[in-house]
Amino acid sequence: MDNKVIQVILCFFIPPLAVYLKKGGIDNDFWINVVLTLLGGLPGLLHGLYVVLK
C-alpha cells in the first residue's frame, strides 16, 4: 500500500495495522510495534510513524 496519507492516519488509531500494510506482511517491525503499542500507545505511534515515513 503506497498511500502515505492513509497510513499516517492509521498510525494514530491502529499503529500495528499501518506497519503491517506498509511492510506487506508480518515481520520484526510489526512485532516491535505491537509490543510498543501495548506498552502505552505513544511509543507504538512514534514507531509506526517512523516506519511509514521512512
PyRosetta script that sets phi, psi and omega in degrees:
from pyrosetta import init, pose_from_sequence

init()
pose = pose_from_sequence("MDNKVIQVILCFFIPPLAVYLKKGGIDNDFWINVVLTLLGGLPGLLHGLYVVLK")
pose.set_psi(1, 127.2)
pose.set_omega(1, -173.7)
pose.set_phi(2, -111.2)
pose.set_psi(2, -0.8)
pose.set_omega(2, -178.9)
pose.set_phi(3, -80.1)
pose.set_psi(3, 99.1)
pose.set_omega(3, -174.4)
pose.set_phi(4, -66.2)
pose.set_psi(4, -31.1)
pose.set_omega(4, -179.1)
pose.set_phi(5, -62.6)
pose.set_psi(5, -45.8)
pose.set_omega(5, 179.1)
pose.set_phi(6, -65.4)
pose.set_psi(6, -40.3)
pose.set_omega(6, 179.6)
pose.set_phi(7, -64.9)
pose.set_psi(7, -39.7)
pose.set_omega(7, 179.1)
pose.set_phi(8, -66.7)
pose.set_psi(8, -41.2)
pose.set_omega(8, 177.6)
pose.set_phi(9, -63.0)
pose.set_psi(9, -41.9)
pose.set_omega(9, 177.5)
pose.set_phi(10, -62.4)
pose.set_psi(10, -33.0)
pose.set_omega(10, 178.8)
pose.set_phi(11, -59.2)
pose.set_psi(11, -33.4)
pose.set_omega(11, -178.3)
pose.set_phi(12, -75.7)
pose.set_psi(12, -23.9)
pose.set_omega(12, -176.8)
pose.set_phi(13, -107.4)
pose.set_psi(13, -45.5)
pose.set_omega(13, -178.5)
pose.set_phi(14, -139.1)
pose.set_psi(14, 81.1)
pose.set_omega(14, -176.0)
pose.set_phi(15, -56.5)
pose.set_psi(15, -41.7)
pose.set_omega(15, -179.8)
pose.set_phi(16, -62.6)
pose.set_psi(16, -33.3)
pose.set_omega(16, 177.9)
pose.set_phi(17, -65.7)
pose.set_psi(17, -40.6)
pose.set_omega(17, 178.2)
pose.set_phi(18, -62.9)
pose.set_psi(18, -41.9)
pose.set_omega(18, 178.6)
pose.set_phi(19, -66.6)
pose.set_psi(19, -41.4)
pose.set_omega(19, 178.6)
pose.set_phi(20, -59.7)
pose.set_psi(20, -46.0)
pose.set_omega(20, -179.1)
pose.set_phi(21, -68.4)
pose.set_psi(21, -35.8)
pose.set_omega(21, 179.5)
pose.set_phi(22, -66.9)
pose.set_psi(22, -44.8)
pose.set_omega(22, -176.6)
pose.set_phi(23, -81.5)
pose.set_psi(23, -21.0)
pose.set_omega(23, 180.0)
pose.set_phi(24, 82.8)
pose.set_psi(24, 13.2)
pose.set_omega(24, 179.7)
pose.set_phi(25, 169.6)
pose.set_psi(25, -175.9)
pose.set_omega(25, -179.2)
pose.set_phi(26, -90.0)
pose.set_psi(26, 121.8)
pose.set_omega(26, 176.9)
pose.set_phi(27, -141.9)
pose.set_psi(27, -167.6)
pose.set_omega(27, -177.0)
pose.set_phi(28, -62.0)
pose.set_psi(28, -39.7)
pose.set_omega(28, 179.6)
pose.set_phi(29, -61.5)
pose.set_psi(29, -36.9)
pose.set_omega(29, 178.1)
pose.set_phi(30, -62.5)
pose.set_psi(30, -48.4)
pose.set_omega(30, -177.6)
pose.set_phi(31, -67.3)
pose.set_psi(31, -37.5)
pose.set_omega(31, 176.1)
pose.set_phi(32, -61.1)
pose.set_psi(32, -42.2)
pose.set_omega(32, -179.3)
pose.set_phi(33, -67.3)
pose.set_psi(33, -38.2)
pose.set_omega(33, 177.3)
pose.set_phi(34, -60.8)
pose.set_psi(34, -46.6)
pose.set_omega(34, -179.3)
pose.set_phi(35, -63.7)
pose.set_psi(35, -44.8)
pose.set_omega(35, -179.6)
pose.set_phi(36, -64.6)
pose.set_psi(36, -37.5)
pose.set_omega(36, 178.2)
pose.set_phi(37, -65.7)
pose.set_psi(37, -40.2)
pose.set_omega(37, 178.8)
pose.set_phi(38, -68.8)
pose.set_psi(38, -23.5)
pose.set_omega(38, -179.6)
pose.set_phi(39, -81.5)
pose.set_psi(39, -2.7)
pose.set_omega(39, 176.0)
pose.set_phi(40, 158.1)
pose.set_psi(40, -10.1)
pose.set_omega(40, 177.6)
pose.set_phi(41, 94.3)
pose.set_psi(41, -58.2)
pose.set_omega(41, -177.8)
pose.set_phi(42, -62.5)
pose.set_psi(42, -43.9)
pose.set_omega(42, 176.5)
pose.set_phi(43, -60.5)
pose.set_psi(43, -37.9)
pose.set_omega(43, 177.5)
pose.set_phi(44, -66.3)
pose.set_psi(44, -39.6)
pose.set_omega(44, 177.6)
pose.set_phi(45, -61.7)
pose.set_psi(45, -47.5)
pose.set_omega(45, -178.9)
pose.set_phi(46, -64.4)
pose.set_psi(46, -42.3)
pose.set_omega(46, 178.8)
pose.set_phi(47, -65.7)
pose.set_psi(47, -41.3)
pose.set_omega(47, 177.9)
pose.set_phi(48, -60.4)
pose.set_psi(48, -43.8)
pose.set_omega(48, 177.7)
pose.set_phi(49, -64.3)
pose.set_psi(49, -38.7)
pose.set_omega(49, 177.8)
pose.set_phi(50, -60.7)
pose.set_psi(50, -46.0)
pose.set_omega(50, -177.8)
pose.set_phi(51, -67.7)
pose.set_psi(51, -43.1)
pose.set_omega(51, -176.8)
pose.set_phi(52, -67.5)
pose.set_psi(52, -41.6)
pose.set_omega(52, -175.5)
pose.set_phi(53, -88.1)
pose.set_psi(53, -7.2)
pose.set_omega(53, -179.0)
pose.set_phi(54, -69.1)
pose.dump_pdb("model.pdb")
